[in-house]
Amino acid sequence: MVNIEKLVKSISDKLNTYGYEHEIAGDKFTFAIAPTSTILTNNCTIEVHKKQIAVNEKLVSNLDELIEEVIEVEG
């Protein structure tokens, strides 16, 4: 499940760039079982399932939309 690993790393890098602390649930071993990860910030839940990304249950189409949603909620 290399694709989800890369996607989760990209999301993590983007959050770090904007200074948002976050915690990732899932790693390369759990991705092999289920291609799903959850990334938690202080006020957002980012869910990744295969190639779909949702921020607080709202689907986003790319990392730019993701960070826009996080900024809107986190401030």
PQR file of N, CA, C, O and H, with PARSE charges and radii, in Angstrom:
ATOM      1  N   MET A   1       0.828  -1.191   0.000 -0.4000 1.5000
ATOM      2  CA  MET A   1       0.000   0.000   0.000 -0.0000 2.0000
ATOM      3  C   MET A   1       0.873   1.256   0.000  0.5500 1.7000
ATOM      4  O   MET A   1       0.713   2.142   0.840 -0.5500 1.4000
ATOM      5  N   VAL A   2       1.771   1.311  -0.930 -0.4000 1.5000
ATOM      6  CA  VAL A   2       2.700   2.432  -1.019 -0.0000 2.0000
ATOM      7  C   VAL A   2       1.950   3.732  -1.271  0.5500 1.7000
ATOM      8  O   VAL A   2       2.351   4.772  -0.749 -0.5500 1.4000
ATOM      9  H   VAL A   2       1.901   0.591  -1.612  0.4000 1.0000
ATOM     10  N   ASN A   3       0.876   3.709  -2.054 -0.4000 1.5000
ATOM     11  CA  ASN A   3       0.147   4.932  -2.388 -0.0000 2.0000
ATOM     12  C   ASN A   3      -0.398   5.628  -1.150  0.5500 1.7000
ATOM     13  O   ASN A   3      -0.261   6.844  -1.018 -0.5500 1.4000
ATOM     14  H   ASN A   3       0.550   2.864  -2.479  0.4000 1.0000
ATOM     15  N   ILE A   4      -1.010   4.881  -0.245 -0.4000 1.5000
ATOM     16  CA  ILE A   4      -1.570   5.515   0.951 -0.0000 2.0000
ATOM     17  C   ILE A   4      -0.444   6.024   1.850  0.5500 1.7000
ATOM     18  O   ILE A   4      -0.595   7.055   2.505 -0.5500 1.4000
ATOM     19  H   ILE A   4      -1.121   3.892  -0.352  0.4000 1.0000
ATOM     20  N   GLU A   5       0.675   5.317   1.886 -0.4000 1.5000
ATOM     21  CA  GLU A   5       1.816   5.804   2.678 -0.0000 2.0000
ATOM     22  C   GLU A   5       2.290   7.153   2.154  0.5500 1.7000
ATOM     23  O   GLU A   5       2.551   8.071   2.931 -0.5500 1.4000
ATOM     24  H   GLU A   5       0.798   4.479   1.353  0.4000 1.0000
ATOM     25  N   LYS A   6       2.400   7.268   0.848 -0.4000 1.5000
ATOM     26  CA  LYS A   6       2.837   8.535   0.238 -0.0000 2.0000
ATOM     27  C   LYS A   6       1.819   9.639   0.482  0.5500 1.7000
ATOM     28  O   LYS A   6       2.192  10.776   0.769 -0.5500 1.4000
ATOM     29  H   LYS A   6       2.188   6.522   0.216  0.4000 1.0000
ATOM     30  N   LEU A   7       0.529   9.308   0.368 -0.4000 1.5000
ATOM     31  CA  LEU A   7      -0.519  10.302   0.584 -0.0000 2.0000
ATOM     32  C   LEU A   7      -0.508  10.799   2.028  0.5500 1.7000
ATOM     33  O   LEU A   7      -0.581  12.004   2.270 -0.5500 1.4000
ATOM     34  H   LEU A   7       0.227   8.384   0.135  0.4000 1.0000
ATOM     35  N   VAL A   8      -0.418   9.885   2.979 -0.4000 1.5000
ATOM     36  CA  VAL A   8      -0.380  10.259   4.396 -0.0000 2.0000
ATOM     37  C   VAL A   8       0.868  11.096   4.685  0.5500 1.7000
ATOM     38  O   VAL A   8       0.793  12.072   5.431 -0.5500 1.4000
ATOM     39  H   VAL A   8      -0.358   8.906   2.783  0.4000 1.0000
ATOM     40  N   LYS A   9       2.002  10.731   4.111 -0.4000 1.5000
ATOM     41  CA  LYS A   9       3.231  11.514   4.299 -0.0000 2.0000
ATOM     42  C   LYS A   9       3.065  12.913   3.699  0.5500 1.7000
ATOM     43  O   LYS A   9       3.507  13.896   4.292 -0.5500 1.4000
ATOM     44  H   LYS A   9       2.063   9.938   3.505  0.4000 1.0000
ATOM     45  N   SER A  10       2.435  13.006   2.536 -0.4000 1.5000
ATOM     46  CA  SER A  10       2.202  14.310   1.909 -0.0000 2.0000
ATOM     47  C   SER A  10       1.309  15.195   2.774  0.5500 1.7000
ATOM     48  O   SER A  10       1.558  16.391   2.926 -0.5500 1.4000
ATOM     49  H   SER A  10       2.076  12.207   2.054  0.4000 1.0000
ATOM     50  N   ILE A  11       0.271  14.591   3.336 -0.4000 1.5000
ATOM     51  CA  ILE A  11      -0.629  15.338   4.221 -0.0000 2.0000
ATOM     52  C   ILE A  11       0.137  15.797   5.461  0.5500 1.7000
ATOM     53  O   ILE A  11       0.016  16.948   5.881 -0.5500 1.4000
ATOM     54  H   ILE A  11       0.069  13.619   3.213  0.4000 1.0000
ATOM     55  N   SER A  12       0.915  14.901   6.039 -0.4000 1.5000
ATOM     56  CA  SER A  12       1.694  15.236   7.225 -0.0000 2.0000
ATOM     57  C   SER A  12       2.677  16.369   6.929  0.5500 1.7000
ATOM     58  O   SER A  12       2.817  17.300   7.722 -0.5500 1.4000
ATOM     59  H   SER A  12       1.013  13.966   5.698  0.4000 1.0000
ATOM     60  N   ASP A  13       3.352  16.286   5.790 -0.4000 1.5000
ATOM     61  CA  ASP A  13       4.290  17.343   5.400 -0.0000 2.0000
ATOM     62  C   ASP A  13       3.574  18.680   5.232  0.5500 1.7000
ATOM     63  O   ASP A  13       4.087  19.718   5.650 -0.5500 1.4000
ATOM     64  H   ASP A  13       3.238  15.530   5.146  0.4000 1.0000
ATOM     65  N   LYS A  14       2.393  18.656   4.624 -0.4000 1.5000
ATOM     66  CA  LYS A  14       1.621  19.886   4.413 -0.0000 2.0000
ATOM     67  C   LYS A  14       1.208  20.488   5.759  0.5500 1.7000
ATOM     68  O   LYS A  14       1.316  21.699   5.952 -0.5500 1.4000
ATOM     69  H   LYS A  14       1.977  17.813   4.285  0.4000 1.0000
ATOM     70  N   LEU A  15       0.737  19.655   6.685 -0.4000 1.5000
ATOM     71  CA  LEU A  15       0.357  20.136   8.010 -0.0000 2.0000
ATOM     72  C   LEU A  15       1.566  20.714   8.749  0.5500 1.7000
ATOM     73  O   LEU A  15       1.454  21.737   9.425 -0.5500 1.4000
ATOM     74  H   LEU A  15       0.650  18.672   6.528  0.4000 1.0000
ATOM     75  N   ASN A  16       2.711  20.063   8.621 -0.4000 1.5000
ATOM     76  CA  ASN A  16       3.936  20.568   9.251 -0.0000 2.0000
ATOM     77  C   ASN A  16       4.342  21.915   8.665  0.5500 1.7000
ATOM     78  O   ASN A  16       4.770  22.811   9.393 -0.5500 1.4000
ATOM     79  H   ASN A  16       2.803  19.232   8.072  0.4000 1.0000
ATOM     80  N   THR A  17       4.206  22.056   7.352 -0.4000 1.5000
ATOM     81  CA  THR A  17       4.551  23.313   6.683 -0.0000 2.0000
ATOM     82  C   THR A  17       3.747  24.473   7.253  0.5500 1.7000
ATOM     83  O   THR A  17       4.265  25.577   7.415 -0.5500 1.4000
ATOM     84  H   THR A  17       3.858  21.328   6.761  0.4000 1.0000
ATOM     85  N   TYR A  18       2.479  24.215   7.556 -0.4000 1.5000
ATOM     86  CA  TYR A  18       1.606  25.259   8.090 -0.0000 2.0000
ATOM     87  C   TYR A  18       1.630  25.319   9.618  0.5500 1.7000
ATOM     88  O   TYR A  18       0.924  26.131  10.217 -0.5500 1.4000
ATOM     89  H   TYR A  18       2.058  23.317   7.425  0.4000 1.0000
ATOM     90  N   GLY A  19       2.434  24.467  10.250 -0.4000 1.5000
ATOM     91  CA  GLY A  19       2.621  24.527  11.694 -0.0000 2.0000
ATOM     92  C   GLY A  19       1.525  23.869  12.518  0.5500 1.7000
ATOM     93  O   GLY A  19       1.355  24.200  13.691 -0.5500 1.4000
ATOM     94  H   GLY A  19       3.007  23.807   9.764  0.4000 1.0000
ATOM     95  N   TYR A  20       0.777  22.942  11.925 -0.4000 1.5000
ATOM     96  CA  TYR A  20      -0.282  22.261  12.670 -0.0000 2.0000
ATOM     97  C   TYR A  20       0.245  20.964  13.270  0.5500 1.7000
ATOM     98  O   TYR A  20       0.744  20.091  12.560 -0.5500 1.4000
ATOM     99  H   TYR A  20       0.914  22.673  10.972  0.4000 1.0000
ATOM    100  N   GLU A  21       0.124  20.854  14.598 -0.4000 1.5000
ATOM    101  CA  GLU A  21       0.488  19.607  15.264 -0.0000 2.0000
ATOM    102  C   GLU A  21      -0.561  18.566  14.914  0.5500 1.7000
ATOM    103  O   GLU A  21      -1.747  18.877  14.803 -0.5500 1.4000
ATOM    104  H   GLU A  21      -0.281  21.563  15.175  0.4000 1.0000
ATOM    105  N   HIS A  22      -0.120  17.338  14.744 -0.4000 1.5000
ATOM    106  CA  HIS A  22      -1.059  16.275  14.368 -0.0000 2.0000
ATOM    107  C   HIS A  22      -0.520  14.914  14.797  0.5500 1.7000
ATOM    108  O   HIS A  22       0.666  14.737  15.078 -0.5500 1.4000
ATOM    109  H   HIS A  22       0.843  17.085  14.834  0.4000 1.0000
ATOM    110  N   GLU A  23      -1.437  13.981  14.832 -0.4000 1.5000
ATOM    111  CA  GLU A  23      -1.112  12.606  15.196 -0.0000 2.0000
ATOM    112  C   GLU A  23      -1.681  11.691  14.122  0.5500 1.7000
ATOM    113  O   GLU A  23      -2.826  11.853  13.702 -0.5500 1.4000
ATOM    114  H   GLU A  23      -2.400  14.125  14.604  0.4000 1.0000
ATOM    115  N   ILE A  24      -0.885  10.739  13.684 -0.4000 1.5000
ATOM    116  CA  ILE A  24      -1.298   9.824  12.617 -0.0000 2.0000
ATOM    117  C   ILE A  24      -1.629   8.463  13.207  0.5500 1.7000
ATOM    118  O   ILE A  24      -0.834   7.884  13.948 -0.5500 1.4000
ATOM    119  H   ILE A  24       0.045  10.607  14.026  0.4000 1.0000
ATOM    120  N   ALA A  25      -2.817   7.958  12.870 -0.4000 1.5000
ATOM    121  CA  ALA A  25      -3.200   6.597  13.252 -0.0000 2.0000
ATOM    122  C   ALA A  25      -3.035   5.730  12.008  0.5500 1.7000
ATOM    123  O   ALA A  25      -3.725   5.924  11.008 -0.5500 1.4000
ATOM    124  H   ALA A  25      -3.463   8.429  12.269  0.4000 1.0000
ATOM    125  N   GLY A  26      -2.132   4.794  12.080 -0.4000 1.5000
ATOM    126  CA  GLY A  26      -1.864   3.914  10.945 -0.0000 2.0000
ATOM    127  C   GLY A  26      -0.405   3.999  10.556  0.5500 1.7000
ATOM    128  O   GLY A  26       0.235   5.039  10.707 -0.5500 1.4000
ATOM    129  H   GLY A  26      -1.571   4.636  12.892  0.4000 1.0000
ATOM    130  N   ASP A  27       0.116   2.884  10.049 -0.4000 1.5000
ATOM    131  CA  ASP A  27       1.490   2.829   9.567 -0.0000 2.0000
ATOM    132  C   ASP A  27       1.550   1.799   8.451  0.5500 1.7000
ATOM    133  O   ASP A  27       0.521   1.250   8.055 -0.5500 1.4000
ATOM    134  H   ASP A  27      -0.404   2.039   9.926  0.4000 1.0000
ATOM    135  N   LYS A  28       2.739   1.535   7.944 -0.4000 1.5000
ATOM    136  CA  LYS A  28       2.849   0.649   6.781 -0.0000 2.0000
ATOM    137  C   LYS A  28       2.300  -0.755   7.058  0.5500 1.7000
ATOM    138  O   LYS A  28       1.883  -1.447   6.130 -0.5500 1.4000
ATOM    139  H   LYS A  28       3.574   1.981   8.265  0.4000 1.0000
ATOM    140  N   PHE A  29       2.297  -1.173   8.306 -0.4000 1.5000
ATOM    141  CA  PHE A  29       1.777  -2.499   8.626 -0.0000 2.0000
ATOM    142  C   PHE A  29       0.250  -2.513   8.614  0.5500 1.7000
ATOM    143  O   PHE A  29      -0.360  -3.451   8.099 -0.5500 1.4000
ATOM    144  H   PHE A  29       2.636  -0.610   9.060  0.4000 1.0000
ATOM    145  N   THR A  30      -0.369  -1.474   9.181 -0.4000 1.5000
ATOM    146  CA  THR A  30      -1.835  -1.428   9.176 -0.0000 2.0000
ATOM    147  C   THR A  30      -2.362  -1.093   7.778  0.5500 1.7000
ATOM    148  O   THR A  30      -3.462  -1.511   7.418 -0.5500 1.4000
ATOM    149  H   THR A  30       0.127  -0.713   9.599  0.4000 1.0000
ATOM    150  N   PHE A  31      -1.584  -0.338   6.985 -0.4000 1.5000
ATOM    151  CA  PHE A  31      -2.009  -0.030   5.622 -0.0000 2.0000
ATOM    152  C   PHE A  31      -2.090  -1.290   4.773  0.5500 1.7000
ATOM    153  O   PHE A  31      -2.896  -1.362   3.846 -0.5500 1.4000
ATOM    154  H   PHE A  31      -0.691   0.002   7.277  0.4000 1.0000
ATOM    155  N   ALA A  32      -1.264  -2.281   5.082 -0.4000 1.5000
ATOM    156  CA  ALA A  32      -1.298  -3.543   4.343 -0.0000 2.0000
ATOM    157  C   ALA A  32      -2.593  -4.298   4.607  0.5500 1.7000
ATOM    158  O   ALA A  32      -3.069  -5.039   3.748 -0.5500 1.4000
ATOM    159  H   ALA A  32      -0.610  -2.222   5.836  0.4000 1.0000
ATOM    160  N   ILE A  33      -3.162  -4.111   5.792 -0.4000 1.5000
ATOM    161  CA  ILE A  33      -4.414  -4.784   6.149 -0.0000 2.0000
ATOM    162  C   ILE A  33      -5.609  -4.003   5.621  0.5500 1.7000
ATOM    163  O   ILE A  33      -6.514  -4.577   5.016 -0.5500 1.4000
ATOM    164  H   ILE A  33      -2.775  -3.509   6.490  0.4000 1.0000
ATOM    165  N   ALA A  34      -5.608  -2.705   5.850 -0.4000 1.5000
ATOM    166  CA  ALA A  34      -6.702  -1.833   5.404 -0.0000 2.0000
ATOM    167  C   ALA A  34      -6.105  -0.498   4.958  0.5500 1.7000
ATOM    168  O   ALA A  34      -5.393   0.142   5.731 -0.5500 1.4000
ATOM    169  H   ALA A  34      -4.872  -2.240   6.342  0.4000 1.0000
ATOM    170  N   PRO A  35      -6.379  -0.075   3.738 -0.5600 1.5000
ATOM    171  CA  PRO A  35      -5.804   1.171   3.231  0.2800 2.0000
ATOM    172  C   PRO A  35      -6.500   2.406   3.798  0.5500 1.7000
ATOM    173  O   PRO A  35      -7.080   3.205   3.063 -0.5500 1.4000
ATOM    174  N   THR A  36      -6.430   2.541   5.115 -0.4000 1.5000
ATOM    175  CA  THR A  36      -7.135   3.610   5.815 -0.0000 2.0000
ATOM    176  C   THR A  36      -6.228   4.221   6.874  0.5500 1.7000
ATOM    177  O   THR A  36      -5.452   3.521   7.523 -0.5500 1.4000
ATOM    178  H   THR A  36      -5.959   1.892   5.713  0.4000 1.0000
ATOM    179  N   SER A  37      -6.337   5.536   7.040 -0.4000 1.5000
ATOM    180  CA  SER A  37      -5.594   6.218   8.091 -0.0000 2.0000
ATOM    181  C   SER A  37      -6.429   7.379   8.606  0.5500 1.7000
ATOM    182  O   SER A  37      -7.258   7.931   7.882 -0.5500 1.4000
ATOM    183  H   SER A  37      -6.968   6.105   6.513  0.4000 1.0000
ATOM    184  N   THR A  38      -6.208   7.740   9.844 -0.4000 1.5000
ATOM    185  CA  THR A  38      -6.842   8.908  10.439 -0.0000 2.0000
ATOM    186  C   THR A  38      -5.736   9.805  10.970  0.5500 1.7000
ATOM    187  O   THR A  38      -4.812   9.351  11.645 -0.5500 1.4000
ATOM    188  H   THR A  38      -5.535   7.292  10.432  0.4000 1.0000
ATOM    189  N   ILE A  39      -5.851  11.088  10.652 -0.4000 1.5000
ATOM    190  CA  ILE A  39      -4.893  12.074  11.119 -0.0000 2.0000
ATOM    191  C   ILE A  39      -5.665  13.082  11.957  0.5500 1.7000
ATOM    192  O   ILE A  39      -6.640  13.676  11.497 -0.5500 1.4000
ATOM    193  H   ILE A  39      -6.601  11.457  10.104  0.4000 1.0000
ATOM    194  N   LEU A  40      -5.216  13.264  13.189 -0.4000 1.5000
ATOM    195  CA  LEU A  40      -5.918  14.149  14.111 -0.0000 2.0000
ATOM    196  C   LEU A  40      -5.112  15.412  14.367  0.5500 1.7000
ATOM    197  O   LEU A  40      -3.922  15.350  14.675 -0.5500 1.4000
ATOM    198  H   LEU A  40      -4.424  12.781  13.562  0.4000 1.0000
ATOM    199  N   THR A  41      -5.775  16.565  14.235 -0.4000 1.5000
ATOM    200  CA  THR A  41      -5.199  17.830  14.681 -0.0000 2.0000
ATOM    201  C   THR A  41      -5.998  18.216  15.922  0.5500 1.7000
ATOM    202  O   THR A  41      -6.796  17.414  16.409 -0.5500 1.4000
ATOM    203  H   THR A  41      -6.741  16.616  13.985  0.4000 1.0000
ATOM    204  N   ASN A  42      -5.803  19.414  16.439 -0.4000 1.5000
ATOM    205  CA  ASN A  42      -6.547  19.809  17.635 -0.0000 2.0000
ATOM    206  C   ASN A  42      -8.052  19.813  17.410  0.5500 1.7000
ATOM    207  O   ASN A  42      -8.808  19.399  18.289 -0.5500 1.4000
ATOM    208  H   ASN A  42      -5.155  20.065  16.043  0.4000 1.0000
ATOM    209  N   ASN A  43      -8.502  20.279  16.233 -0.4000 1.5000
ATOM    210  CA  ASN A  43      -9.937  20.415  15.989 -0.0000 2.0000
ATOM    211  C   ASN A  43     -10.425  19.719  14.723  0.5500 1.7000
ATOM    212  O   ASN A  43     -11.598  19.844  14.371 -0.5500 1.4000
ATOM    213  H   ASN A  43      -7.888  20.616  15.519  0.4000 1.0000
ATOM    214  N   CYS A  44      -9.561  18.998  14.040 -0.4000 1.5000
ATOM    215  CA  CYS A  44      -9.945  18.339  12.785 -0.0000 2.0000
ATOM    216  C   CYS A  44      -9.640  16.854  12.825  0.5500 1.7000
ATOM    217  O   CYS A  44      -8.685  16.406  13.459 -0.5500 1.4000
ATOM    218  H   CYS A  44      -8.608  18.896  14.326  0.4000 1.0000
ATOM    219  N   THR A  45     -10.472  16.115  12.136 -0.4000 1.5000
ATOM    220  CA  THR A  45     -10.217  14.707  11.885 -0.0000 2.0000
ATOM    221  C   THR A  45     -10.087  14.550  10.378  0.5500 1.7000
ATOM    222  O   THR A  45     -11.031  14.809   9.632 -0.5500 1.4000
ATOM    223  H   THR A  45     -11.248  16.479  11.621  0.4000 1.0000
ATOM    224  N   ILE A  46      -8.921  14.128   9.945 -0.4000 1.5000
ATOM    225  CA  ILE A  46      -8.664  13.914   8.526 -0.0000 2.0000
ATOM    226  C   ILE A  46      -8.661  12.416   8.306  0.5500 1.7000
ATOM    227  O   ILE A  46      -7.851  11.693   8.886 -0.5500 1.4000
ATOM    228  H   ILE A  46      -8.154  13.918  10.551  0.4000 1.0000
ATOM    229  N   GLU A  47      -9.574  11.954   7.462 -0.4000 1.5000
ATOM    230  CA  GLU A  47      -9.672  10.533   7.181 -0.0000 2.0000
ATOM    231  C   GLU A  47      -9.203  10.269   5.763  0.5500 1.7000
ATOM    232  O   GLU A  47      -9.610  10.949   4.820 -0.5500 1.4000
ATOM    233  H   GLU A  47     -10.232  12.542   6.991  0.4000 1.0000
ATOM    234  N   VAL A  48      -8.343   9.273   5.625 -0.4000 1.5000
ATOM    235  CA  VAL A  48      -7.828   8.879   4.321 -0.0000 2.0000
ATOM    236  C   VAL A  48      -8.240   7.430   4.097  0.5500 1.7000
ATOM    237  O   VAL A  48      -7.925   6.550   4.898 -0.5500 1.4000
ATOM    238  H   VAL A  48      -8.012   8.721   6.391  0.4000 1.0000
ATOM    239  N   HIS A  49      -8.944   7.198   3.004 -0.4000 1.5000
ATOM    240  CA  HIS A  49      -9.338   5.835   2.633 -0.0000 2.0000
ATOM    241  C   HIS A  49      -9.005   5.666   1.169  0.5500 1.7000
ATOM    242  O   HIS A  49      -9.599   6.305   0.301 -0.5500 1.4000
ATOM    243  H   HIS A  49      -9.200   7.913   2.353  0.4000 1.0000
ATOM    244  N   LYS A  50      -8.039   4.790   0.903 -0.4000 1.5000
ATOM    245  CA  LYS A  50      -7.494   4.618  -0.443 -0.0000 2.0000
ATOM    246  C   LYS A  50      -7.022   5.970  -0.938  0.5500 1.7000
ATOM    247  O   LYS A  50      -6.049   6.499  -0.402 -0.5500 1.4000
ATOM    248  H   LYS A  50      -7.556   4.271   1.608  0.4000 1.0000
ATOM    249  N   LYS A  51      -7.669   6.554  -1.942 -0.4000 1.5000
ATOM    250  CA  LYS A  51      -7.228   7.858  -2.454 -0.0000 2.0000
ATOM    251  C   LYS A  51      -8.192   8.981  -2.089  0.5500 1.7000
ATOM    252  O   LYS A  51      -8.048  10.102  -2.578 -0.5500 1.4000
ATOM    253  H   LYS A  51      -8.459   6.124  -2.378  0.4000 1.0000
ATOM    254  N   GLN A  52      -9.173   8.693  -1.235 -0.4000 1.5000
ATOM    255  CA  GLN A  52     -10.133   9.714  -0.827 -0.0000 2.0000
ATOM    256  C   GLN A  52      -9.689  10.355   0.479  0.5500 1.7000
ATOM    257  O   GLN A  52      -9.197   9.684   1.386 -0.5500 1.4000
ATOM    258  H   GLN A  52      -9.290   7.783  -0.838  0.4000 1.0000
ATOM    259  N   ILE A  53      -9.874  11.677   0.553 -0.4000 1.5000
ATOM    260  CA  ILE A  53      -9.521  12.424   1.754 -0.0000 2.0000
ATOM    261  C   ILE A  53     -10.753  13.178   2.230  0.5500 1.7000
ATOM    262  O   ILE A  53     -11.450  13.806   1.433 -0.5500 1.4000
ATOM    263  H   ILE A  53     -10.273  12.222  -0.185  0.4000 1.0000
ATOM    264  N   ALA A  54     -11.021  13.116   3.529 -0.4000 1.5000
ATOM    265  CA  ALA A  54     -12.133  13.863   4.114 -0.0000 2.0000
ATOM    266  C   ALA A  54     -11.624  14.609   5.347  0.5500 1.7000
ATOM    267  O   ALA A  54     -10.872  14.071   6.160 -0.5500 1.4000
ATOM    268  H   ALA A  54     -10.455  12.606   4.176  0.4000 1.0000
ATOM    269  N   VAL A  55     -12.055  15.858   5.458 -0.4000 1.5000
ATOM    270  CA  VAL A  55     -11.731  16.675   6.631 -0.0000 2.0000
ATOM    271  C   VAL A  55     -13.041  16.906   7.368  0.5500 1.7000
ATOM    272  O   VAL A  55     -13.959  17.528   6.833 -0.5500 1.4000
ATOM    273  H   VAL A  55     -12.666  16.295   4.798  0.4000 1.0000
ATOM    274  N   ASN A  56     -13.128  16.405   8.600 -0.4000 1.5000
ATOM    275  CA  ASN A  56     -14.376  16.485   9.374 -0.0000 2.0000
ATOM    276  C   ASN A  56     -15.566  16.029   8.536  0.5500 1.7000
ATOM    277  O   ASN A  56     -16.605  16.688   8.492 -0.5500 1.4000
ATOM    278  H   ASN A  56     -12.382  15.900   9.034  0.4000 1.0000
ATOM    279  N   GLU A  57     -15.390  14.889   7.875 -0.4000 1.5000
ATOM    280  CA  GLU A  57     -16.411  14.223   7.064 -0.0000 2.0000
ATOM    281  C   GLU A  57     -16.775  14.952   5.771  0.5500 1.7000
ATOM    282  O   GLU A  57     -17.744  14.578   5.110 -0.5500 1.4000
ATOM    283  H   GLU A  57     -14.546  14.353   7.912  0.4000 1.0000
ATOM    284  N   LYS A  58     -16.016  15.986   5.400 -0.4000 1.5000
ATOM    285  CA  LYS A  58     -16.245  16.697   4.137 -0.0000 2.0000
ATOM    286  C   LYS A  58     -15.158  16.265   3.157  0.5500 1.7000
ATOM    287  O   LYS A  58     -13.971  16.466   3.416 -0.5500 1.4000
ATOM    288  H   LYS A  58     -15.229  16.290   5.937  0.4000 1.0000
ATOM    289  N   LEU A  59     -15.563  15.670   2.028 -0.4000 1.5000
ATOM    290  CA  LEU A  59     -14.586  15.223   1.045 -0.0000 2.0000
ATOM    291  C   LEU A  59     -13.867  16.401   0.406  0.5500 1.7000
ATOM    292  O   LEU A  59     -14.480  17.416   0.075 -0.5500 1.4000
ATOM    293  H   LEU A  59     -16.527  15.506   1.818  0.4000 1.0000
ATOM    294  N   VAL A  60     -12.567  16.252   0.240 -0.4000 1.5000
ATOM    295  CA  VAL A  60     -11.753  17.243  -0.467 -0.0000 2.0000
ATOM    296  C   VAL A  60     -11.049  16.522  -1.608  0.5500 1.7000
ATOM    297  O   VAL A  60     -10.822  15.314  -1.550 -0.5500 1.4000
ATOM    298  H   VAL A  60     -12.069  15.428   0.509  0.4000 1.0000
ATOM    299  N   SER A  61     -10.707  17.284  -2.651 -0.4000 1.5000
ATOM    300  CA  SER A  61     -10.147  16.631  -3.833 -0.0000 2.0000
ATOM    301  C   SER A  61      -8.622  16.686  -3.912  0.5500 1.7000
ATOM    302  O   SER A  61      -8.018  15.952  -4.694 -0.5500 1.4000
ATOM    303  H   SER A  61     -10.893  18.265  -2.698  0.4000 1.0000
ATOM    304  N   ASN A  62      -7.991  17.552  -3.108 -0.4000 1.5000
ATOM    305  CA  ASN A  62      -6.536  17.630  -3.161 -0.0000 2.0000
ATOM    306  C   ASN A  62      -5.997  18.238  -1.860  0.5500 1.7000
ATOM    307  O   ASN A  62      -6.761  18.611  -0.971 -0.5500 1.4000
ATOM    308  H   ASN A  62      -8.481  18.148  -2.472  0.4000 1.0000
ATOM    309  N   LEU A  63      -4.681  18.328  -1.770 -0.4000 1.5000
ATOM    310  CA  LEU A  63      -4.048  18.814  -0.539 -0.0000 2.0000
ATOM    311  C   LEU A  63      -4.314  20.294  -0.296  0.5500 1.7000
ATOM    312  O   LEU A  63      -4.377  20.732   0.852 -0.5500 1.4000
ATOM    313  H   LEU A  63      -4.060  18.024  -2.493  0.4000 1.0000
ATOM    314  N   ASP A  64      -4.470  21.069  -1.371 -0.4000 1.5000
ATOM    315  CA  ASP A  64      -4.768  22.493  -1.193 -0.0000 2.0000
ATOM    316  C   ASP A  64      -6.141  22.694  -0.550  0.5500 1.7000
ATOM    317  O   ASP A  64      -6.295  23.526   0.344 -0.5500 1.4000
ATOM    318  H   ASP A  64      -4.419  20.713  -2.304  0.4000 1.0000
ATOM    319  N   GLU A  65      -7.133  21.934  -1.007 -0.4000 1.5000
ATOM    320  CA  GLU A  65      -8.463  22.000  -0.383 -0.0000 2.0000
ATOM    321  C   GLU A  65      -8.399  21.515   1.055  0.5500 1.7000
ATOM    322  O   GLU A  65      -9.061  22.070   1.932 -0.5500 1.4000
ATOM    323  H   GLU A  65      -7.007  21.258  -1.733  0.4000 1.0000
ATOM    324  N   LEU A  66      -7.604  20.481   1.297 -0.4000 1.5000
ATOM    325  CA  LEU A  66      -7.456  19.948   2.650 -0.0000 2.0000
ATOM    326  C   LEU A  66      -6.951  21.026   3.584  0.5500 1.7000
ATOM    327  O   LEU A  66      -7.522  21.244   4.653 -0.5500 1.4000
ATOM    328  H   LEU A  66      -7.067  20.031   0.584  0.4000 1.0000
ATOM    329  N   ILE A  67      -5.868  21.713   3.185 -0.4000 1.5000
ATOM    330  CA  ILE A  67      -5.291  22.722   4.089 -0.0000 2.0000
ATOM    331  C   ILE A  67      -6.237  23.899   4.251  0.5500 1.7000
ATOM    332  O   ILE A  67      -6.272  24.503   5.323 -0.5500 1.4000
ATOM    333  H   ILE A  67      -5.404  21.536   2.317  0.4000 1.0000
ATOM    334  N   GLU A  68      -7.008  24.248   3.222 -0.4000 1.5000
ATOM    335  CA  GLU A  68      -8.005  25.317   3.337 -0.0000 2.0000
ATOM    336  C   GLU A  68      -9.038  24.967   4.404  0.5500 1.7000
ATOM    337  O   GLU A  68      -9.397  25.811   5.225 -0.5500 1.4000
ATOM    338  H   GLU A  68      -6.980  23.757   2.351  0.4000 1.0000
ATOM    339  N   GLU A  69      -9.513  23.726   4.393 -0.4000 1.5000
ATOM    340  CA  GLU A  69     -10.491  23.284   5.384 -0.0000 2.0000
ATOM    341  C   GLU A  69      -9.887  23.296   6.784  0.5500 1.7000
ATOM    342  O   GLU A  69     -10.538  23.722   7.738 -0.5500 1.4000
ATOM    343  H   GLU A  69      -9.221  23.040   3.726  0.4000 1.0000
ATOM    344  N   VAL A  70      -8.649  22.830   6.910 -0.4000 1.5000
ATOM    345  CA  VAL A  70      -7.983  22.815   8.219 -0.0000 2.0000
ATOM    346  C   VAL A  70      -7.817  24.248   8.734  0.5500 1.7000
ATOM    347  O   VAL A  70      -8.090  24.525   9.902 -0.5500 1.4000
ATOM    348  H   VAL A  70      -8.120  22.483   6.135  0.4000 1.0000
ATOM    349  N   ILE A  71      -7.374  25.150   7.868 -0.4000 1.5000
ATOM    350  CA  ILE A  71      -7.184  26.556   8.270 -0.0000 2.0000
ATOM    351  C   ILE A  71      -8.514  27.161   8.728  0.5500 1.7000
ATOM    352  O   ILE A  71      -8.564  27.904   9.709 -0.5500 1.4000
ATOM    353  H   ILE A  71      -7.152  24.924   6.919  0.4000 1.0000
ATOM    354  N   GLU A  72      -9.587  26.834   8.006 -0.4000 1.5000
ATOM    355  CA  GLU A  72     -10.909  27.362   8.358 -0.0000 2.0000
ATOM    356  C   GLU A  72     -11.324  26.930   9.758  0.5500 1.7000
ATOM    357  O   GLU A  72     -11.886  27.721  10.515 -0.5500 1.4000
ATOM    358  H   GLU A  72      -9.546  26.231   7.210  0.4000 1.0000
ATOM    359  N   VAL A  73     -11.051  25.687  10.097 -0.4000 1.5000
ATOM    360  CA  VAL A  73     -11.451  25.156  11.402 -0.0000 2.0000
ATOM    361  C   VAL A  73     -10.456  25.532  12.495  0.5500 1.7000
ATOM    362  O   VAL A  73     -10.848  25.982  13.572 -0.5500 1.4000
ATOM    363  H   VAL A  73     -10.595  25.044   9.481  0.4000 1.0000
ATOM    364  N   GLU A  74      -9.173  25.346  12.214 -0.4000 1.5000
ATOM    365  CA  GLU A  74      -8.137  25.570  13.227 -0.0000 2.0000
ATOM    366  C   GLU A  74      -7.842  27.058  13.444  0.5500 1.7000
ATOM    367  O   GLU A  74      -7.472  27.474  14.541 -0.5500 1.4000
ATOM    368  H   GLU A  74      -8.855  24.981  11.339  0.4000 1.0000
ATOM    369  N   GLY A  75      -8.010  27.845  12.388 -0.4000 1.5000
ATOM    370  CA  GLY A  75      -7.720  29.267  12.489 -0.0000 2.0000
ATOM    371  C   GLY A  75      -6.296  29.612  12.207  0.5500 1.7000
ATOM    372  O   GLY A  75      -5.923  30.784  12.259 -0.5500 1.4000
ATOM    373  H   GLY A  75      -8.311  27.507  11.496  0.4000 1.0000
TER
END
